Amino acid sequence: MRSAPTPRDAILRMQPYAWEPPSASIARDAGVPEDQVVRFDTNTFPWPGVRLDSLPPLVLNEYSDSTYSALVAQLNEYTGLPATRITVGAGADEILDLLAKVYIGPGDHVVQSIPTYPMFRIVSEIAGGLVADVPSQDLALDREAFLRQAQSARFTWIANPNNPTGELLPLDFIEDLAARAAGVLAVDEAYFELSGLTAVPLIDRHPNLVVVRTMSKGFGLAALRIGYALAGDEVTRALWRVRPPLSVSVVAEALAVKALEDREAMRDRARQIVRARETMRSALTELGCEVRDSAGNFLLLRAAPHVAPALLRRGLVVRTFPPSSLAHDYIRVTVRAPAENARLLSALTELIG
Ligand SMILES: Cc1ncc(COP(=O)(O)O)c(C=O)c1O
């Protein structure tokens, strides 16, 4: 019998994404009812940014507007950038993939710090790029080493704030990086609605800068799959050459428009999460935990190896890191609704207090 076709070398070499298991299987493994499972591992919001029943009537038998003009008009109001500088995709992850498709080829030098968002490496390696990791120092970006690597890289990835460390880099550093980077600088601002800091004003001065955003976090719409890139006209034109015509469905677009129409409600929810984060941080510090500063909707804290499995047995799912990660003796916890945070805190108090 004929053997199956061999994938490209780059696909065989890359380390694929480790999918988070669904709550139903976590509940089964932990022996708890599914409604007792709380996801502290996905950095999502506890409240949806829009109600499903707020959908207007939609035409489903025809293809929708592939320029997403209604969504782009809202994003124009939200970001202040014109349509010629906005690229919409199915989540920030699709935008990262488009960027790699456009700018990274086999053997290209790509830079990231570690630990960071795993998709940077994955999309780069799928495209055949060679990723150089700049290890963080005590989980903070090694700015000098990073700048040095970026000076010879075709592509530089950075998340601001960074996932999983929560570190927020100041704009003057981002501007220095954009000026000195030999190639593209992608700044992933997935948590912008929490941090309030953006590199968007730098786009005018730096044609190599791309800002990546999502509606999965502050807008509470992770399941909708809406992301976008903000960049100068040339980068945007290049992204439009490769973007699929309709990876965002008419349903997702209509709900995203609704959510963007009510930005004050989003800001109010984001403020609640920031307040809850600081309350949780103080409580954990009082327990004697080492907790990192965070500008996102999550906290990184040092925890002994027995803590995560013991939380899981109570249905509380936190993010852990493999032994090879610089964050291996930490857990990352998403800040959720007050009652859920209280459940986590009381379990942690029992386990480490
Ligand atoms: C830094 C960063 N970028 C992108 C994403 C994914 O965004 P999306 O859901 O829009 O694909 C995440 C999700 O955790 C993230 O932490």
The ligand as an SDF file (V2000), in Angstrom:
LIG
                    3D

 16 16  0  0  0  0  0  0  0  0999 V2000
   -0.6030   37.6320   23.8960 C   0  0  0  0  0  0  0  0  0  0  0  0
   -1.7870   36.9570   23.2730 C   0  0  0  0  0  0  0  0  0  0  0  0
   -2.0340   37.1480   21.9720 N   0  0  0  0  0  0  0  0  0  0  0  0
   -3.0910   36.5640   21.3710 C   0  0  0  0  0  0  0  0  0  0  0  0
   -3.9450   35.7370   22.0740 C   0  0  0  0  0  0  0  0  0  0  0  0
   -5.0780   35.0420   21.3570 C   0  0  0  0  0  0  0  0  0  0  0  0
   -6.0040   35.9310   20.8730 O   0  0  0  0  0  0  0  0  0  0  0  0
   -7.2250   35.4270   19.9870 P   0  0  0  0  0  0  0  0  0  0  0  0
   -8.1970   34.7390   20.8780 O   0  0  0  0  0  0  0  0  0  0  0  0
   -7.7760   36.6740   19.4080 O   0  0  0  0  0  0  0  0  0  0  0  0
   -6.6650   34.5090   18.9230 O   0  0  0  0  0  0  0  0  0  0  0  0
   -3.7240   35.5030   23.4270 C   0  0  0  0  0  0  0  0  0  0  0  0
   -4.6290   34.5970   24.1780 C   0  0  0  0  0  0  0  0  0  0  0  0
   -4.3570   34.1270   25.2440 O   0  0  0  0  0  0  0  0  0  0  0  0
   -2.6150   36.1290   24.0410 C   0  0  0  0  0  0  0  0  0  0  0  0
   -2.3440   35.9190   25.3360 O   0  0  0  0  0  0  0  0  0  0  0  0
  1  2  1  0
  2  3  1  0
  2 15  2  0
  3  4  2  0
  4  5  1  0
  5  6  1  0
  5 12  2  0
  6  7  1  0
  7  8  1  0
  8  9  2  0
  8 10  1  0
  8 11  1  0
 12 13  1  0
 12 15  1  0
 13 14  2  0
 15 16  1  0
M  END
$$$$
